Amino acid sequence: MKRVVAFVLSLSILLSLPATAVRADEGMWTFDNPPLKQWKERYNFEPTKEWLDHVRLASVRLQDGGSGSFVSVNGLVMTNQHVAGGQLAKLSTKERDLVKDGFYARTNAEELKCPDLEINVLVSYEDVTARVQGAVKANASDKEANEQRKAAMAAIEKESTETTKLKSDVVTLYSGGEYWVYRYKKYTDVRLVFAPEEQIAYYGGDYDNFTFPRHDLDVTFLRVYENNQPARTEHFFKWSAKGPSDGEFVVASGNPGTTNRLLTNAQLQYQRDLGNPLQMQVLSSRRDALSRFAAAGAEQARRANSTRRSLENSIKRLESQQAGLLNPRLFGKKEAEEKALRAAIAANPEWQQAYGSAWDQVAKAYGGLPKYAKRIAFSSIATPSRLGSLASTLVRYAEEIRKPNASRYDEFRDARLEALKVNLFSPAPIYPDLEEAALAAWLEEGQKTLGNDDPFIRAALAGATPAQVARQVVTGTKLTDVAVRKSLFEGGADAIAKSDDPLIALARRIEPVYRELRAWSEENIQSVDASAGQRIAKSRFAAYGKTAAPDATFTLRLSYGAVKGYSEDTTLVPFKTTFYGLYDRAESFGEKPPFDLPARYREGRNKLDLSTPLNFVYTADTIGGNSGSPVVNRNAEIVGLNFDSNLQKLPNRYVYVDDEEGGRAVAVHSMAIIEALRKLYGAEKLAEEITGAR
Amino acid sequence: MKRVVAFVLSLSILLSLPATAVRADEGMWTFDNPPLKQWKERYNFEPTKEWLDHVRLASVRLQDGGSGSFVSVNGLVMTNQHVAGGQLAKLSTKERDLVKDGFYARTNAEELKCPDLEINVLVSYEDVTARVQGAVKANASDKEANEQRKAAMAAIEKESTETTKLKSDVVTLYSGGEYWVYRYKKYTDVRLVFAPEEQIAYYGGDYDNFTFPRHDLDVTFLRVYENNQPARTEHFFKWSAKGPSDGEFVVASGNPGTTNRLLTNAQLQYQRDLGNPLQMQVLSSRRDALSRFAAAGAEQARRANSTRRSLENSIKRLESQQAGLLNPRLFGKKEAEEKALRAAIAANPEWQQAYGSAWDQVAKAYGGLPKYAKRIAFSSIATPSRLGSLASTLVRYAEEIRKPNASRYDEFRDARLEALKVNLFSPAPIYPDLEEAALAAWLEEGQKTLGNDDPFIRAALAGATPAQVARQVVTGTKLTDVAVRKSLFEGGADAIAKSDDPLIALARRIEPVYRELRAWSEENIQSVDASAGQRIAKSRFAAYGKTAAPDATFTLRLSYGAVKGYSEDTTLVPFKTTFYGLYDRAESFGEKPPFDLPARYREGRNKLDLSTPLNFVYTADTIGGNSGSPVVNRNAEIVGLNFDSNLQKLPNRYVYVDDEEGGRAVAVHSMAIIEALRKLYGAEKLAEEITGAR
């Protein structure tokens, strides 16, 4: 039985609220616009500017796709094991599996350098809305306007980078209602300090993922270095000795990835009817390919594990999000919201003139998307394969770098090239057997979906079978060698053109298809998204004021709420679990995987105080990307480490799931981390660094 | 969020099965017709006749409304604390609260005699269908047929009682498709040996009731005596040292109370639209009255506790049952079933002639019920009040006993008089303050529902207010004195007529109303139920054969299935819990009631092996009345003690909820009982009696 069915039904309750109300604890707020009114009214909390600055500067973004925080003055970073999982896998070998067995460096010298992890701290930000929007010439078409805005954004990023020496990104907020330049201090020497066994970080596996009660010690410690020394991080979070109490106000400071709460009905309908099912096909076919590969043996399973876990996570999340969209009441609510906004706009002739046509413009644009959607989804070899991604990037870079900065694809703007090189030249291991299997399965799925006459399939297969192509390019390529990649990168278009690497040849063949589809998409979808989105955003500001937070953009946000249990079915779910619960679950399943315990836990149970809290839930509005967010109390002390949401919360990509609905963020309790470090891992020194706040 | 919503939706899965299929593990089977085929096919289990006889003779029925079993040769009976709860309350005083504090008799001499508990063992049974059905004269009206059948049943019971000296009940099975006489050995000297604190027997209270995972030590031990000595019970269950393993075949042998799976659509519709809502009003108003009374203080709460708990249990169960009926798919399935059966009958002219009109007859009869339903529900003072029940019984008895045995109300047949006297002359305490509050609230609810012109209200109130009437009769009555009740019982109609006891006077005033309504009901509903029910039962036998078990009738049945967890939402629920889980739940709620622990458990946790299993689930088809049923393995050893169902299972009053739907019976694990007795209660002697099988 799927609770999600009950959930989407019960959304009817929240659907009765007025369209414009910001509900309790809703919102992923930018630091320039924290929800001070709500904090004051609901929690009697009034942070100082210093508090806000401190929280921001002690919070970090991991470019692998998660959040973290500084927890000592010596550059110690806390995040989730599953956020660090990619680096753990890259640091692992057949002989030393850091994912499975965990890791602890007793000295700085033992810390392991992550192959390609970049960590960012948001140092400053600035509103550049006027400049970006002002760059659009009068009477520009949507396509031209899109190009003009992009050129302005590229120029702002380049100037800011040169002036401040900080990594500078222009961020689009409120669907284009605002543009901000965010400037980051960047750490690229990041070393692994501690990781637990995956089996305790991800206890219960895919079954327990997105559920509560939960029993995961999903924590990893990293350390940022500068000049080969631990960086001195003045802004770090102190540790709460007791963790959160029931009902306590807490803040999660992190980088939520994507929400789509401001989408128009046409966009939502597209997601529901085609976008999400297509995405599910992409994820499922990749997951299935990796499962088949992993079934061949333990080492194969190890190689596939990290990506497979990530795919399973995405699939489970997508299922619940889609269930939300398929709920007629939720969708009806979204329709009612849009109708109300459009009516408010129509009632004011000036507004109607400026914004009134935006919704129909979006609907028209998305009406054209189904024809291209499958092609866009499958016309790439970068999605399933690391080697495919490297080859495509090298081929594309050689072309893009010849253009002026303002005209390039976003990801090749000057300000982004540093990050690009970190990725391209990463020494992380590449497994040809895994690459071949994943690429072959991907091309098969593409062939099945697009047909043999499709331009991508024709270019990619060139008459051969998917298996033959995958075998040929993976066996023949030299791109596993970082030096070869550097040479092609530096050799430019000429080197790419002359390369006889079969994978480069494949990337060259499919590049025109990719560019055609991207051009179509930028002209027909992105331009409209930007143009109409901006007008709709302005219409919302006009009708309701700036009362809501912008959709998530994998940039730093403040989420907040209360530590609080909830009711489920006819009983209560407490706000926390304890180590007792972990041992109950393991015993109750007879330690059948994925409910088995690492040996350290089985043998060490008598060392633990089992009443120590393990995980807890709280009402904050978070989403994927918030993994690893510090959960802090009003003294800015760490009380927990965000790592998940419960199932009830998952439709929050499209609509905020509030307290009464039982939607909750899930965190590791601060006491559990210290208890385990001290009693099970002999990591007294690390525990001391955290709690002693040295 | 209510999972029951998800549940009733997901019933769509089971609804796709053919109408006539008996699903896996379905059925509460009579001992004359055990599901040997299913046991053999599904579990490769072929019991001997001795096995079946032994299980039957070691199983008992508690007339308080539950099941139990002999677990030693010395008359030791195991049941649930909540089944024995009424007796525990009756044995309690303000100073000695056996419900709250539990009880353990270290010697036989310390065992406490229950005031009015009768325990039955099914010694033999005999098919009397031919005689009962044959008693109906040709061309008898339904009313006459009903009377003729009842007269036959009374005669059979009387003969059997006189011949065998055994308590003999004629049981109606398959809605009248079969009649059997069941003969019981009867124990009326029943003594309390052990009960745990209610807080551990009912851990989590109403919240956790009907949920799983669960953590209840819902056990009580009694002992039957004969001639003031522990009875020698040759047939008793031996104890399994290990309890059940995952997937193991088990049998629950107990007395399920009521199922309604053979109801016609018209009857179900009546239940859904009027019967259940009315029942909910009755239960809720009584519960609310007791809650108000209990709020006055600890002693008041103690006095109200037992009944209140029982009402809460009924309310929670009724909510889920009603949710099942309100599910259009479930109802549609029931409609499809009936349509298929009627079509099969219509296809055979002989069948059509004999049975074809039965459904319409039922529909017509139930069409008349709404007019009387509220009156029938509220025109009684026995429902809310023990004193009211005593007075009504005395008044009614005096009238009935003057009639020939065959013509009396069922409950006054000669064969039932012994049980009647046990009840009437019970020395159990009666609390006038509680009686007055409950009666006043009941009359108020009745007045509100029926109006002042209603015959019952006019007779009951006689112009006064409900509070005045309740005050007057409870203050003035002498029925709290057993001797007074005996005197009125023996005095017959004359004594009743002359009594100036105000409660007897009230009972006399309302008796004509009661008799009018009962006469209407017997003539218009029960007669039709019996007549049409019998024809429908025969039509089922004709069309499908005797493939299904009869509806539950609070007589001994065999339920069976596998010990097995299930999936819920996206994760798995293991088949068992452990003491770890109990401590997790207590800690996670900070021991906030009803999740607090008895002091013995809080202080004694280090004495326990926390990995000891506490509760488990299995797939057997059970329902209220099965509480206290022994759960035995194929060696007829006790592996558990049935005490509940999970929420998913509750609509099984109307439709079997199968394995795949997650419907489960819930039992106390045999190991938990021994672990607690030995480690926490110092009840080594009792543990030895059970496990040593002395």
Chai-1 contact restraints between the chains, C-beta under 6 A:
chainA,res_idxA,chainB,res_idxB,connection_type,confidence,min_distance_angstrom,max_distance_angstrom,comment,restraint_id
A,M1,B,A6,contact,1.0,0.0,6.0,A-B,restraint_1
A,M1,B,S10,contact,1.0,0.0,6.0,A-B,restraint_2
A,M1,B,E568,contact,1.0,0.0,6.0,A-B,restraint_3
A,M1,B,G662,contact,1.0,0.0,6.0,A-B,restraint_4
A,K2,B,D569,contact,1.0,0.0,6.0,A-B,restraint_5
A,R3,B,A6,contact,1.0,0.0,6.0,A-B,restraint_6
A,R3,B,D569,contact,1.0,0.0,6.0,A-B,restraint_7
A,V5,B,A6,contact,1.0,0.0,6.0,A-B,restraint_8
A,V5,B,L9,contact,1.0,0.0,6.0,A-B,restraint_9
A,A6,B,M1,contact,1.0,0.0,6.0,A-B,restraint_10
A,A6,B,R3,contact,1.0,0.0,6.0,A-B,restraint_11
A,A6,B,V5,contact,1.0,0.0,6.0,A-B,restraint_12
A,A6,B,A6,contact,1.0,0.0,6.0,A-B,restraint_13
A,L9,B,V5,contact,1.0,0.0,6.0,A-B,restraint_14
A,S10,B,M1,contact,1.0,0.0,6.0,A-B,restraint_15
A,Y207,B,T571,contact,1.0,0.0,6.0,A-B,restraint_16
A,Y207,B,L572,contact,1.0,0.0,6.0,A-B,restraint_17
A,D208,B,T571,contact,1.0,0.0,6.0,A-B,restraint_18
A,T211,B,T571,contact,1.0,0.0,6.0,A-B,restraint_19
A,E568,B,M1,contact,1.0,0.0,6.0,A-B,restraint_20
A,D569,B,K2,contact,1.0,0.0,6.0,A-B,restraint_21
A,D569,B,R3,contact,1.0,0.0,6.0,A-B,restraint_22
A,D569,B,L647,contact,1.0,0.0,6.0,A-B,restraint_23
A,T571,B,Y207,contact,1.0,0.0,6.0,A-B,restraint_24
A,T571,B,D208,contact,1.0,0.0,6.0,A-B,restraint_25
A,T571,B,T211,contact,1.0,0.0,6.0,A-B,restraint_26
A,L572,B,Y207,contact,1.0,0.0,6.0,A-B,restraint_27
A,P574,B,S588,contact,1.0,0.0,6.0,A-B,restraint_28
A,P574,B,F589,contact,1.0,0.0,6.0,A-B,restraint_29
A,K576,B,S588,contact,1.0,0.0,6.0,A-B,restraint_30
A,T577,B,S588,contact,1.0,0.0,6.0,A-B,restraint_31
A,T578,B,D584,contact,1.0,0.0,6.0,A-B,restraint_32
A,T578,B,E587,contact,1.0,0.0,6.0,A-B,restraint_33
A,T578,B,S588,contact,1.0,0.0,6.0,A-B,restraint_34
A,Y580,B,Y580,contact,1.0,0.0,6.0,A-B,restraint_35
A,Y580,B,Y583,contact,1.0,0.0,6.0,A-B,restraint_36
A,Y580,B,D584,contact,1.0,0.0,6.0,A-B,restraint_37
A,G581,B,D584,contact,1.0,0.0,6.0,A-B,restraint_38
A,Y583,B,Y580,contact,1.0,0.0,6.0,A-B,restraint_39
A,D584,B,T578,contact,1.0,0.0,6.0,A-B,restraint_40
A,D584,B,Y580,contact,1.0,0.0,6.0,A-B,restraint_41
A,D584,B,G581,contact,1.0,0.0,6.0,A-B,restraint_42
A,D584,B,D584,contact,1.0,0.0,6.0,A-B,restraint_43
A,E587,B,T578,contact,1.0,0.0,6.0,A-B,restraint_44
A,E587,B,S611,contact,1.0,0.0,6.0,A-B,restraint_45
A,S588,B,P574,contact,1.0,0.0,6.0,A-B,restraint_46
A,S588,B,K576,contact,1.0,0.0,6.0,A-B,restraint_47
A,S588,B,T577,contact,1.0,0.0,6.0,A-B,restraint_48
A,S588,B,T578,contact,1.0,0.0,6.0,A-B,restraint_49
A,F589,B,P574,contact,1.0,0.0,6.0,A-B,restraint_50
A,S611,B,E587,contact,1.0,0.0,6.0,A-B,restraint_51
A,L647,B,D569,contact,1.0,0.0,6.0,A-B,restraint_52
A,G662,B,M1,contact,1.0,0.0,6.0,A-B,restraint_53
